[in-house]
Amino acid sequence: MKRLMANERVNLMFRAFSDPTRLRMLHLLLEGETCVGDLVTILRVPQPTASRHLSYLRRAGLVTARRSGRWMFHALQPARGGFHERLLECLRACFRDVPALAVDARRAGRLRASGGCCPR
């Protein structure tokens, strides 16, 4: 039974990584905790779309959520095991040359410099 649960967790993580929007979110979260409003602005997706993808990432065990007043903040879940750690390493190393991620990083830098939409 435990092995089946581990296999399902691996499957969920792979499916989470298979979607371009979720990959972009994960890449942005490498820089630290980010509110949903800032993710919406950076990724240029509707808020319900962002929330749906973040929910999937939470179910997959890749992201944590924290509420502060009206705002929801998300962060990467610390690695729980070797497989999870290798996925995060891949995220850090393998996607540096993806143009969409570079565009997102520039938008995120400008947004962070301006203070973003959510108070810390």
N, CA and C atoms as an extended XYZ file, in Angstrom:
360
Properties=species:S:1:pos:R:3:atomname:S:1:resname:S:1:resid:I:1 pbc="F F F"
N         0.825       -1.198        0.000 N   MET     1
C         0.000        0.000        0.000 CA  MET     1
C         0.867        1.260        0.000 C   MET     1
N         1.926        1.268        0.831 N   LYS     2
C         2.803        2.429        0.904 CA  LYS     2
C         3.469        2.683       -0.448 C   LYS     2
N         3.857        1.616       -1.131 N   ARG     3
C         4.493        1.757       -2.438 CA  ARG     3
C         3.517        2.363       -3.447 C   ARG     3
N         2.254        1.945       -3.390 N   LEU     4
C         1.236        2.491       -4.277 CA  LEU     4
C         1.080        3.991       -4.024 C   LEU     4
N         1.073        4.402       -2.758 N   MET     5
C         0.947        5.819       -2.430 CA  MET     5
C         2.155        6.597       -2.948 C   MET     5
N         3.358        6.030       -2.833 N   ALA     6
C         4.560        6.685       -3.329 CA  ALA     6
C         4.490        6.824       -4.845 C   ALA     6
N         4.018        5.794       -5.530 N   ASN     7
C         3.878        5.862       -6.984 CA  ASN     7
C         2.880        6.931       -7.392 C   ASN     7
N         1.773        7.035       -6.668 N   GLU     8
C         0.776        8.057       -6.982 CA  GLU     8
C         1.359        9.452       -6.775 C   GLU     8
N         2.151        9.640       -5.735 N   ARG     9
C         2.784       10.940       -5.476 CA  ARG     9
C         3.732       11.298       -6.616 C   ARG     9
N         4.511       10.330       -7.082 N   VAL    10
C         5.422       10.556       -8.211 CA  VAL    10
C         4.620       10.920       -9.459 C   VAL    10
N         3.527       10.195       -9.707 N   ASN    11
C         2.687       10.496      -10.871 CA  ASN    11
C         2.124       11.910      -10.792 C   ASN    11
N         1.637       12.307       -9.616 N   LEU    12
C         1.102       13.659       -9.444 CA  LEU    12
C         2.177       14.717       -9.710 C   LEU    12
N         3.380       14.466       -9.216 N   MET    13
C         4.457       15.434       -9.424 CA  MET    13
C         4.808       15.546      -10.904 C   MET    13
N         4.897       14.416      -11.592 N   PHE    14
C         5.189       14.467      -13.028 CA  PHE    14
C         4.091       15.199      -13.787 C   PHE    14
N         2.836       14.943      -13.446 N   ARG    15
C         1.735       15.644      -14.121 CA  ARG    15
C         1.789       17.140      -13.809 C   ARG    15
N         2.165       17.491      -12.595 N   ALA    16
C         2.282       18.906      -12.244 CA  ALA    16
C         3.347       19.589      -13.097 C   ALA    16
N         4.451       18.903      -13.321 N   PHE    17
C         5.544       19.460      -14.115 CA  PHE    17
C         5.227       19.471      -15.614 C   PHE    17
N         4.206       18.735      -16.037 N   SER    18
C         3.922       18.610      -17.468 CA  SER    18
C         3.159       19.794      -18.046 C   SER    18
N         2.635       20.679      -17.204 N   ASP    19
C         1.856       21.812      -17.696 CA  ASP    19
C         2.728       23.069      -17.737 C   ASP    19
N         2.769       23.791      -18.867 N   PRO    20
C         3.636       24.973      -18.972 CA  PRO    20
C         3.326       26.055      -17.930 C   PRO    20
N         2.070       26.296      -17.636 N   THR    21
C         1.739       27.327      -16.642 CA  THR    21
C         2.220       26.916      -15.264 C   THR    21
N         2.036       25.659      -14.909 N   ARG    22
C         2.499       25.200      -13.594 CA  ARG    22
C         4.023       25.239      -13.508 C   ARG    22
N         4.685       24.908      -14.605 N   LEU    23
C         6.152       24.995      -14.618 CA  LEU    23
C         6.606       26.432      -14.400 C   LEU    23
N         5.933       27.367      -15.053 N   ARG    24
C         6.277       28.777      -14.883 CA  ARG    24
C         6.060       29.200      -13.434 C   ARG    24
N         4.973       28.752      -12.831 N   MET    25
C         4.708       29.075      -11.422 CA  MET    25
C         5.801       28.522      -10.520 C   MET    25
N         6.140       27.263      -10.726 N   LEU    26
C         7.178       26.641       -9.902 CA  LEU    26
C         8.494       27.391      -10.041 C   LEU    26
N         8.816       27.768      -11.255 N   HIS    27
C        10.058       28.499      -11.488 CA  HIS    27
C        10.052       29.832      -10.756 C   HIS    27
N         8.931       30.549      -10.784 N   LEU    28
C         8.826       31.820      -10.060 CA  LEU    28
C         8.943       31.619       -8.558 C   LEU    28
N         8.400       30.528       -8.056 N   LEU    29
C         8.431       30.271       -6.616 CA  LEU    29
C         9.824       29.895       -6.121 C   LEU    29
N        10.738       29.591       -7.040 N   LEU    30
C        12.126       29.368       -6.628 CA  LEU    30
C        12.695       30.611       -5.947 C   LEU    30
N        12.185       31.779       -6.316 N   GLU    31
C        12.666       33.037       -5.747 CA  GLU    31
C        12.078       33.314       -4.376 C   GLU    31
N        11.104       32.514       -3.962 N   GLY    32
C        10.519       32.689       -2.643 CA  GLY    32
C         9.012       32.820       -2.707 C   GLY    32
N         8.438       32.990       -1.540 N   GLU    33
C         6.995       33.077       -1.383 CA  GLU    33
C         6.428       34.218       -2.238 C   GLU    33
N         5.300       33.950       -2.892 N   THR    34
C         4.679       34.916       -3.794 CA  THR    34
C         3.171       34.851       -3.631 C   THR    34
N         2.515       36.016       -3.672 N   CYS    35
C         1.056       36.023       -3.556 CA  CYS    35
C         0.414       35.727       -4.906 C   CYS    35
N        -0.815       35.271       -4.849 N   VAL    36
C        -1.546       34.908       -6.066 CA  VAL    36
C        -1.657       36.109       -6.998 C   VAL    36
N        -1.925       37.290       -6.440 N   GLY    37
C        -2.062       38.484       -7.275 CA  GLY    37
C        -0.813       38.768       -8.085 C   GLY    37
N         0.347       38.584       -7.481 N   ASP    38
C         1.593       38.802       -8.213 CA  ASP    38
C         1.793       37.736       -9.283 C   ASP    38
N         1.446       36.492       -8.986 N   LEU    39
C         1.554       35.436      -10.002 CA  LEU    39
C         0.647       35.741      -11.190 C   LEU    39
N        -0.558       36.212      -10.918 N   VAL    40
C        -1.503       36.565      -11.983 CA  VAL    40
C        -0.898       37.661      -12.867 C   VAL    40
N        -0.321       38.670      -12.236 N   THR    41
C         0.277       39.777      -12.982 CA  THR    41
C         1.464       39.317      -13.815 C   THR    41
N         2.345       38.549      -13.217 N   ILE    42
C         3.558       38.097      -13.910 CA  ILE    42
C         3.219       37.161      -15.064 C   ILE    42
N         2.352       36.197      -14.799 N   LEU    43
C         2.035       35.174      -15.805 CA  LEU    43
C         0.993       35.629      -16.820 C   LEU    43
N         0.278       36.712      -16.476 N   ARG    44
C        -0.778       37.229      -17.350 CA  ARG    44
C        -1.848       36.170      -17.619 C   ARG    44
N        -2.306       35.577      -16.523 N   VAL    45
C        -3.404       34.603      -16.584 CA  VAL    45
C        -4.514       35.106      -15.664 C   VAL    45
N        -5.755       34.686      -15.921 N   PRO    46
C        -6.846       35.071      -15.019 CA  PRO    46
C        -6.647       34.460      -13.630 C   PRO    46
N        -7.152       35.140      -12.607 N   GLN    47
C        -6.994       34.664      -11.232 CA  GLN    47
C        -7.551       33.260      -11.037 C   GLN    47
N        -8.742       32.913      -11.579 N   PRO    48
C        -9.225       31.539      -11.385 CA  PRO    48
C        -8.283       30.490      -11.993 C   PRO    48
N        -7.659       30.824      -13.102 N   THR    49
C        -6.701       29.900      -13.729 CA  THR    49
C        -5.498       29.698      -12.815 C   THR    49
N        -4.965       30.796      -12.294 N   ALA    50
C        -3.820       30.696      -11.387 CA  ALA    50
C        -4.178       29.871      -10.162 C   ALA    50
N        -5.343       30.132       -9.583 N   SER    51
C        -5.757       29.395       -8.386 CA  SER    51
C        -5.934       27.913       -8.661 C   SER    51
N        -6.472       27.577       -9.812 N   ARG    52
C        -6.663       26.162      -10.163 CA  ARG    52
C        -5.312       25.457      -10.278 C   ARG    52
N        -4.346       26.115      -10.930 N   HIS    53
C        -3.014       25.510      -11.071 CA  HIS    53
C        -2.305       25.403       -9.720 C   HIS    53
N        -2.453       26.410       -8.883 N   LEU    54
C        -1.833       26.356       -7.558 CA  LEU    54
C        -2.439       25.250       -6.707 C   LEU    54
N        -3.731       25.046       -6.844 N   SER    55
C        -4.393       23.953       -6.129 CA  SER    55
C        -3.815       22.607       -6.562 C   SER    55
N        -3.595       22.454       -7.851 N   TYR    56
C        -3.004       21.211       -8.359 CA  TYR    56
C        -1.601       21.022       -7.780 C   TYR    56
N        -0.832       22.091       -7.759 N   LEU    57
C         0.531       22.009       -7.226 CA  LEU    57
C         0.538       21.677       -5.734 C   LEU    57
N        -0.447       22.181       -4.994 N   ARG    58
C        -0.559       21.819       -3.570 CA  ARG    58
C        -0.895       20.340       -3.424 C   ARG    58
N        -1.856       19.844       -4.210 N   ARG    59
C        -2.223       18.413       -4.145 CA  ARG    59
C        -1.038       17.520       -4.481 C   ARG    59
N        -0.192       17.977       -5.386 N   ALA    60
C         0.989       17.198       -5.785 CA  ALA    60
C         2.101       17.270       -4.735 C   ALA    60
N         1.920       18.107       -3.716 N   GLY    61
C         2.923       18.226       -2.663 CA  GLY    61
C         4.110       19.091       -3.041 C   GLY    61
N         3.960       19.930       -4.069 N   LEU    62
C         5.064       20.761       -4.525 CA  LEU    62
C         5.017       22.182       -3.969 C   LEU    62
N         3.842       22.610       -3.524 N   VAL    63
C         3.641       23.994       -3.093 CA  VAL    63
C         2.872       24.016       -1.777 C   VAL    63
N         3.192       24.983       -0.935 N   THR    64
C         2.432       25.226        0.289 CA  THR    64
C         1.714       26.565        0.159 C   THR    64
N         0.686       26.755        0.964 N   ALA    65
C        -0.082       27.999        0.932 CA  ALA    65
C        -0.201       28.552        2.340 C   ALA    65
N        -0.253       29.885        2.411 N   ARG    66
C        -0.410       30.583        3.681 CA  ARG    66
C        -1.314       31.781        3.443 C   ARG    66
N        -2.322       31.938        4.281 N   ARG    67
C        -3.224       33.085        4.179 CA  ARG    67
C        -2.748       34.177        5.128 C   ARG    67
N        -2.790       35.395        4.629 N   SER    68
C        -2.488       36.573        5.453 CA  SER    68
C        -3.526       37.631        5.101 C   SER    68
N        -4.520       37.768        5.960 N   GLY    69
C        -5.613       38.688        5.663 CA  GLY    69
C        -6.381       38.211        4.445 C   GLY    69
N        -6.493       39.077        3.460 N   ARG    70
C        -7.208       38.727        2.227 CA  ARG    70
C        -6.325       38.007        1.218 C   ARG    70
N        -5.033       37.939        1.465 N   TRP    71
C        -4.096       37.443        0.471 CA  TRP    71
C        -3.644       36.012        0.763 C   TRP    71
N        -3.441       35.270       -0.318 N   MET    72
C        -2.883       33.920       -0.238 CA  MET    72
C        -1.471       33.965       -0.793 C   MET    72
N        -0.544       33.455       -0.016 N   PHE    73
C         0.851       33.383       -0.438 CA  PHE    73
C         1.219       31.922       -0.657 C   PHE    73
N         2.006       31.674       -1.696 N   HIS    74
C         2.440       30.311       -2.015 CA  HIS    74
C         3.956       30.250       -2.040 C   HIS    74
N         4.474       29.090       -1.669 N   ALA    75
C         5.915       28.847       -1.659 CA  ALA    75
C         6.162       27.400       -2.052 C   ALA    75
N         7.378       27.124       -2.491 N   LEU    76
C         7.740       25.738       -2.787 CA  LEU    76
C         7.780       24.936       -1.496 C   LEU    76
N         7.266       23.749       -1.570 N   GLN    77
C         7.345       22.795       -0.465 CA  GLN    77
C         8.790       22.296       -0.393 C   GLN    77
N         9.414       22.303        0.769 N   PRO    78
C        10.756       21.713        0.861 CA  PRO    78
C        10.726       20.256        0.395 C   PRO    78
N        11.806       19.838       -0.220 N   ALA    79
C        11.876       18.484       -0.774 CA  ALA    79
C        11.635       17.435        0.300 C   ALA    79
N        10.796       16.470       -0.052 N   ARG    80
C        10.514       15.331        0.831 CA  ARG    80
C        10.947       14.072        0.100 C   ARG    80
N        12.210       13.813        0.140 N   GLY    81
C        12.744       12.618       -0.501 CA  GLY    81
C        13.600       12.949       -1.709 C   GLY    81
N        14.314       11.932       -2.154 N   GLY    82
C        15.254       12.094       -3.261 CA  GLY    82
C        14.604       12.482       -4.573 C   GLY    82
N        13.477       11.864       -4.888 N   PHE    83
C        12.797       12.169       -6.144 CA  PHE    83
C        12.374       13.638       -6.178 C   PHE    83
N        11.768       14.093       -5.116 N   HIS    84
C        11.314       15.481       -5.025 CA  HIS    84
C        12.509       16.434       -5.140 C   HIS    84
N        13.599       16.127       -4.466 N   GLU    85
C        14.798       16.964       -4.524 CA  GLU    85
C        15.335       17.048       -5.957 C   GLU    85
N        15.362       15.925       -6.661 N   ARG    86
C        15.869       15.938       -8.041 CA  ARG    86
C        14.962       16.749       -8.966 C   ARG    86
N        13.650       16.705       -8.733 N   LEU    87
C        12.748       17.539       -9.535 CA  LEU    87
C        13.050       19.018       -9.315 C   LEU    87
N        13.275       19.409       -8.066 N   LEU    88
C        13.595       20.808       -7.781 CA  LEU    88
C        14.943       21.198       -8.378 C   LEU    88
N        15.914       20.296       -8.341 N   GLU    89
C        17.214       20.564       -8.968 CA  GLU    89
C        17.038       20.773      -10.464 C   GLU    89
N        16.220       19.937      -11.080 N   CYS    90
C        15.948       20.072      -12.512 CA  CYS    90
C        15.296       21.415      -12.795 C   CYS    90
N        14.363       21.811      -11.967 N   LEU    91
C        13.690       23.095      -12.135 CA  LEU    91
C        14.703       24.235      -12.079 C   LEU    91
N        15.656       24.143      -11.166 N   ARG    92
C        16.679       25.190      -11.027 CA  ARG    92
C        17.632       25.207      -12.210 C   ARG    92
N        17.997       24.035      -12.704 N   ALA    93
C        19.057       23.947      -13.703 CA  ALA    93
C        18.582       23.799      -15.147 C   ALA    93
N        17.546       23.034      -15.356 N   CYS    94
C        17.185       22.644      -16.715 CA  CYS    94
C        16.405       23.696      -17.492 C   CYS    94
N        15.824       24.659      -16.806 N   PHE    95
C        14.931       25.573      -17.500 CA  PHE    95
C        15.484       26.991      -17.608 C   PHE    95
N        16.769       27.148      -17.347 N   ARG    96
C        17.372       28.485      -17.393 CA  ARG    96
C        17.280       29.120      -18.776 C   ARG    96
N        17.296       28.300      -19.811 N   ASP    97
C        17.332       28.828      -21.172 CA  ASP    97
C        15.970       28.869      -21.845 C   ASP    97
N        14.894       28.656      -21.108 N   VAL    98
C        13.550       28.702      -21.684 CA  VAL    98
C        13.120       30.167      -21.754 C   VAL    98
N        12.860       30.696      -22.960 N   PRO    99
C        12.543       32.125      -23.103 CA  PRO    99
C        11.377       32.600      -22.236 C   PRO    99
N        10.311       31.837      -22.134 N   ALA   100
C         9.151       32.274      -21.340 CA  ALA   100
C         9.533       32.465      -19.879 C   ALA   100
N        10.422       31.629      -19.363 N   LEU   101
C        10.839       31.760      -17.975 CA  LEU   101
C        11.688       33.006      -17.765 C   LEU   101
N        12.480       33.349      -18.772 N   ALA   102
C        13.282       34.571      -18.686 CA  ALA   102
C        12.378       35.801      -18.695 C   ALA   102
N        11.343       35.792      -19.517 N   VAL   103
C        10.380       36.896      -19.556 CA  VAL   103
C         9.681       37.013      -18.206 C   VAL   103
N         9.244       35.873      -17.669 N   ASP   104
C         8.597       35.872      -16.351 CA  ASP   104
C         9.529       36.444      -15.289 C   ASP   104
N        10.790       36.054      -15.325 N   ALA   105
C        11.757       36.522      -14.326 CA  ALA   105
C        11.926       38.035      -14.409 C   ALA   105
N        11.953       38.588      -15.624 N   ARG   106
C        12.073       40.047      -15.768 CA  ARG   106
C        10.829       40.745      -15.218 C   ARG   106
N         9.645       40.212      -15.549 N   ARG   107
C         8.405       40.800      -15.022 CA  ARG   107
C         8.385       40.727      -13.486 C   ARG   107
N         8.808       39.579      -12.960 N   ALA   108
C         8.820       39.399      -11.505 CA  ALA   108
C         9.771       40.394      -10.849 C   ALA   108
N        10.929       40.599      -11.447 N   GLY   109
C        11.884       41.557      -10.896 CA  GLY   109
C        11.311       42.969      -10.854 C   GLY   109
N        10.652       43.377      -11.936 N   ARG   110
C        10.042       44.709      -11.969 CA  ARG   110
C         8.920       44.815      -10.938 C   ARG   110
N         8.120       43.759      -10.827 N   LEU   111
C         7.002       43.780       -9.885 CA  LEU   111
C         7.505       43.823       -8.443 C   LEU   111
N         8.520       43.035       -8.140 N   ARG   112
C         9.081       43.040       -6.784 CA  ARG   112
C         9.691       44.404       -6.447 C   ARG   112
N        10.334       45.017       -7.440 N   ALA   113
C        10.937       46.341       -7.229 CA  ALA   113
C         9.877       47.398       -6.925 C   ALA   113
N         8.686       47.209       -7.498 N   SER   114
C         7.601       48.174       -7.276 CA  SER   114
C         6.817       47.866       -6.003 C   SER   114
N         7.095       46.724       -5.377 N   GLY   115
C         6.407       46.354       -4.141 CA  GLY   115
C         5.324       45.308       -4.321 C   GLY   115
N         4.932       45.024       -5.558 N   GLY   116
C         3.894       44.005       -5.795 CA  GLY   116
C         2.534       44.461       -5.343 C   GLY   116
N         1.576       43.556       -5.407 N   CYS   117
C         0.196       43.933       -5.079 CA  CYS   117
C        -0.196       43.565       -3.652 C   CYS   117
N         0.544       42.694       -3.017 N   CYS   118
C         0.150       42.192       -1.695 CA  CYS   118
C         1.107       42.683       -0.615 C   CYS   118
N         0.571       43.239        0.453 N   PRO   119
C         1.468       43.688        1.536 CA  PRO   119
C         2.128       42.497        2.225 C   PRO   119
N         3.334       42.669        2.626 N   ARG   120
C         4.085       41.604        3.322 CA  ARG   120
C         3.917       41.739        4.812 C   ARG   120
